[in-house]
Amino acid sequence: MLPRRRRAALWIRRAHLYAGLLLLPWVLFFGVSAIAFNHAGGAGAGASARELSAEQLAARTGLRPLDPQALARQLSEQLADAGRSELEFDDAVAPRFTGPAGFVLQTAEGQRLIRLDLESGRAHTELRPRETLGPRAPFIDTPLHAPSLDLEAMAQALAAGLPELATDPRAALEPLRRRSPSLLFRVRDGEARLWNLDFDLGSGELTARAAAADSGYGTRRLLARLHTLHGYGQSDAARLAWIVFADLTAALLIFWALSGLFMWTQMKRLRRVGAFVTLGGFVVAALVFATAASSVSFMGTPAARGDAR
C-alpha cells in the first residue's frame, strides 16, 4: 500500500489531468474569446481601416500632437490664477491621456469611426458597413408605455418604502440608465412573420428584428459578448448554466496553478530551476500588477471622484 503522501500526490495529479480534460472546451473558449475581446476595437468583418500618421493628419487638418506635460502645467497655472496660489504642478507623476479621442460619422455606406491619439497625433479611421438585419418592422414607430415597468415610478416607490437608505435628504434615487433592463419577446404579424422585439425599460425604445434575419453578430463580436456574460439571479436557464461553467473554469485555472505547483515540488531534480522560474514569475507579475493598478486607480472609484468635488 502506498504511503499517505504518495497517495495524495497521485490523486492530485489525476484531478489535475481529468478536471482539465472535462473542462477543456471551456478553457479553450475563454482563451480564444479573451483574445477576441481584447481586440474588439479593431476592424470587423467587412470593415475597411486606414492609418494616418501625425504628419499626414497635421498637413490635412492642422491638428498636431498634444503635450500632456505642457497641458497639465497650463491647467495647474489656471488653478493657481483662480485664487488657489498654494497649488503647484507636481512633476513626480508623468501626465498622460487616458485614451484616444473618438468620433463617429453616420453615412449611407455605414458608420465611419475615427480614433485620434492625442499624444502621438496619429489617427485610425474605420468604415463599418451598415448592417442589414432584414426588413424594417412596420410597427417599429408605435409609441409604447408599460406603467408596471416604469423605472422612475419604481425608484420613487423604493425611496418612499426604504427611507433608511437615504443618508442625505438632498439625494434622490435614480435609475441606472446605462444598465436598464430590456424585455425580450416575440410577436407574429398578420402574414405569419415572426419578429423578435426588445423593449428598453429605461428609454421606452422598441427595436425589432425579423426572427429569420441575420442577428448581426459576427464571430468576434459574438465571442466577446459571450466572454462577458455574467451575473447570477437571472431566470434564463441557458445564461445561468453558462455562468456556472464560467465559474468552474475560473476555479479550474486556480486549481491548475496550485496543483501544478504541488506536482513541481515532487520533482527533486527540477526544484532549483523551478524555484528560479517561479520567483521570476512572481517578481514580474508584482511589477505589472502594481503598475497597472496604479494606472487604473489614479482617480479612485466613481463614488470617490464625486465626493472629491
Protein Blocks (a to p, Z undefined) as FASTA:
>chain_A
ZZfklmmmmmmmmmmmmmmmmmmmmmmmmmmmmmmmmmmmpccehiacddddfklmmmmn
opacddfklmmmmmmmmmmmnopambccdfkbccddfbdcddddddfkbccdddddfkno
pacddddddddebjadfklmpccddfklcmklmmmmmmmmmmmlpmbfkbccdddfklcc
cdddddddfkopacdddddfklopacdddfkbcehiafklmmmmmmmggcehiablklmm
mmmmmmmmmmmmmmmmmmmmmmmmmmmklmmmmmmmmmmmmmmmmmmmmmmmmmmmmnop
fklmmmmZZ
